[in-house]
């Protein structure tokens, strides 16, 4: 049976097409506006849940701005919850700016660029994982054949694929040269942490 | 990352890998559905990984020149033919029709251009020849559902849509193309001394260096301009009816009536999405949407009830999967589909069962 969840789930299709495609811009926004980069993936996950739940009641007219509004609200909530927020900090949060390029349509990414990015992400996988992923996704070999070639169990092949997929999913939505320095907007969070 | 999010990601990835292994039973499927239903956090994590998994299907392109004997070392993909082509000549569509990889080394950059021509040629019958008068001729046809990138000798490319027929005759001072049937997208190599002229249905579309799409209809032509300027002329009296179309124009002309719309470039791109194998609808009447699918599929869809014509459809759809489209129509509209030999008949479904309205 060919599995296609979106056929019965217009919402899932919508989410994949209209929301997930902005992940790179979203990650950029979060990294810029949130100091603790370890928390960014959790924030992303929570934003997705909020957007998905809201869309299950009503599809937002403009998915991208809805996504970023949700992101901004979530960051603001988080800062509020610290309870020690000064007025200045709040002011900053309300103004967490979404850069113009984040609200513009995704820049058209050619097939060639997309493939380059994928190949880059593939090369970042650990050796064995990369080998398995190559044989599966590039050579299109069945799991059994991969297991035979590499002298490992079918279960191990599956584990490598799961791991490779997890790592690649995150890398796919990352800029190839990640920007490390957080922008001034991070101040909101820093201020929030200061005891009043 | 919290351990909870990590756990969810791991489970989502494991499920996808498990499903990819094959032998996916109904029980596996219901277990998956149950897990998804448990929490939207599960579902979004799964959708995210599933989208990435689909995206990785593109990696197959890398097989096009690789040897089967080994997994290439990191970074070697940079030498794959796909990346060796100069920008602007990327075989965006050829990759879909590329033959499965054979056991050979990645060829040198020099050998590349030739192999791409072969790849494009296999897809639909490439034919170039040169006669004594230094005129080069070529002709290409695509079947229903087909799509082909043609690299022309002047450096331009033409991408043929489904069920199309294009003839070319390049002389020293003129590049003439005849769109006999269907639709094609042109990326024209700049050459001021040799205008690039597409003839279709009694009209001439003239470009110097630009990107545009020409589509024949029964009685007219549609031109979509993506970059540069093209000149639209009637073949009958060129002086009287000449219109210059800048980028962002969508021109419809028939019986010498011309309508031009100017739209943002993002919207222009949607008219050209067929090159990637999908179509974008925005509030499109069902009848028009179906006509679009029928251009790409031998299995035709017919509307039995004219009342359905005006239903509005939105979204992106794969052109080669009209069955999925029909299924979706049945999910969201009061529509019933019925197989009748080579066609699918759409009729109105009784919706009283859903309660009073």
HADDOCK unambig.tbl for C-alpha pairs under 7 A between the chains (distance, minus, plus):
assign (segid A and resid 7 and name CA) (segid B and resid 324 and name CA) 6.94 0.50 0.50
assign (segid A and resid 7 and name CA) (segid B and resid 327 and name CA) 6.95 0.50 0.50
assign (segid A and resid 7 and name CA) (segid B and resid 328 and name CA) 5.75 0.50 0.50
assign (segid A and resid 8 and name CA) (segid B and resid 331 and name CA) 6.96 0.50 0.50
assign (segid A and resid 16 and name CA) (segid B and resid 47 and name CA) 6.52 0.50 0.50
assign (segid A and resid 16 and name CA) (segid B and resid 51 and name CA) 6.80 0.50 0.50
assign (segid A and resid 20 and name CA) (segid B and resid 48 and name CA) 6.68 0.50 0.50
assign (segid A and resid 38 and name CA) (segid B and resid 1 and name CA) 5.70 0.50 0.50
assign (segid A and resid 39 and name CA) (segid B and resid 1 and name CA) 5.66 0.50 0.50
assign (segid A and resid 41 and name CA) (segid B and resid 1 and name CA) 5.89 0.50 0.50
assign (segid A and resid 42 and name CA) (segid B and resid 1 and name CA) 5.79 0.50 0.50
assign (segid A and resid 42 and name CA) (segid B and resid 2 and name CA) 6.67 0.50 0.50
assign (segid A and resid 42 and name CA) (segid B and resid 5 and name CA) 6.57 0.50 0.50
assign (segid A and resid 48 and name CA) (segid B and resid 44 and name CA) 6.51 0.50 0.50
assign (segid A and resid 49 and name CA) (segid B and resid 40 and name CA) 5.85 0.50 0.50
assign (segid A and resid 49 and name CA) (segid B and resid 41 and name CA) 5.64 0.50 0.50
assign (segid A and resid 49 and name CA) (segid B and resid 44 and name CA) 6.58 0.50 0.50
assign (segid A and resid 111 and name CA) (segid B and resid 92 and name CA) 6.37 0.50 0.50
assign (segid A and resid 112 and name CA) (segid B and resid 90 and name CA) 6.90 0.50 0.50
assign (segid A and resid 115 and name CA) (segid B and resid 58 and name CA) 6.53 0.50 0.50
assign (segid A and resid 115 and name CA) (segid B and resid 59 and name CA) 6.64 0.50 0.50
assign (segid A and resid 118 and name CA) (segid B and resid 56 and name CA) 6.85 0.50 0.50
assign (segid A and resid 118 and name CA) (segid B and resid 59 and name CA) 6.99 0.50 0.50
assign (segid A and resid 123 and name CA) (segid B and resid 74 and name CA) 5.53 0.50 0.50
assign (segid A and resid 131 and name CA) (segid B and resid 71 and name CA) 6.24 0.50 0.50
assign (segid A and resid 134 and name CA) (segid B and resid 71 and name CA) 6.92 0.50 0.50
assign (segid A and resid 137 and name CA) (segid B and resid 56 and name CA) 6.80 0.50 0.50
assign (segid A and resid 137 and name CA) (segid B and resid 57 and name CA) 6.12 0.50 0.50
assign (segid A and resid 137 and name CA) (segid B and resid 59 and name CA) 6.33 0.50 0.50
assign (segid A and resid 137 and name CA) (segid B and resid 60 and name CA) 6.25 0.50 0.50
assign (segid A and resid 138 and name CA) (segid B and resid 59 and name CA) 5.37 0.50 0.50
assign (segid A and resid 138 and name CA) (segid B and resid 60 and name CA) 4.17 0.50 0.50
assign (segid A and resid 138 and name CA) (segid B and resid 62 and name CA) 6.52 0.50 0.50
assign (segid A and resid 138 and name CA) (segid B and resid 63 and name CA) 5.66 0.50 0.50
assign (segid A and resid 139 and name CA) (segid B and resid 60 and name CA) 6.74 0.50 0.50
assign (segid A and resid 139 and name CA) (segid B and resid 63 and name CA) 6.29 0.50 0.50
assign (segid A and resid 143 and name CA) (segid B and resid 21 and name CA) 5.94 0.50 0.50
assign (segid A and resid 158 and name CA) (segid B and resid 17 and name CA) 5.60 0.50 0.50
assign (segid A and resid 158 and name CA) (segid B and resid 18 and name CA) 6.42 0.50 0.50
assign (segid A and resid 158 and name CA) (segid B and resid 21 and name CA) 6.98 0.50 0.50
assign (segid A and resid 161 and name CA) (segid B and resid 17 and name CA) 5.84 0.50 0.50
assign (segid A and resid 162 and name CA) (segid B and resid 13 and name CA) 4.72 0.50 0.50
assign (segid A and resid 162 and name CA) (segid B and resid 14 and name CA) 4.99 0.50 0.50
assign (segid A and resid 162 and name CA) (segid B and resid 17 and name CA) 5.18 0.50 0.50
assign (segid A and resid 165 and name CA) (segid B and resid 13 and name CA) 6.41 0.50 0.50
assign (segid A and resid 165 and name CA) (segid B and resid 53 and name CA) 6.67 0.50 0.50
assign (segid A and resid 166 and name CA) (segid B and resid 13 and name CA) 6.03 0.50 0.50
assign (segid A and resid 169 and name CA) (segid B and resid 49 and name CA) 6.07 0.50 0.50
assign (segid A and resid 169 and name CA) (segid B and resid 52 and name CA) 5.42 0.50 0.50
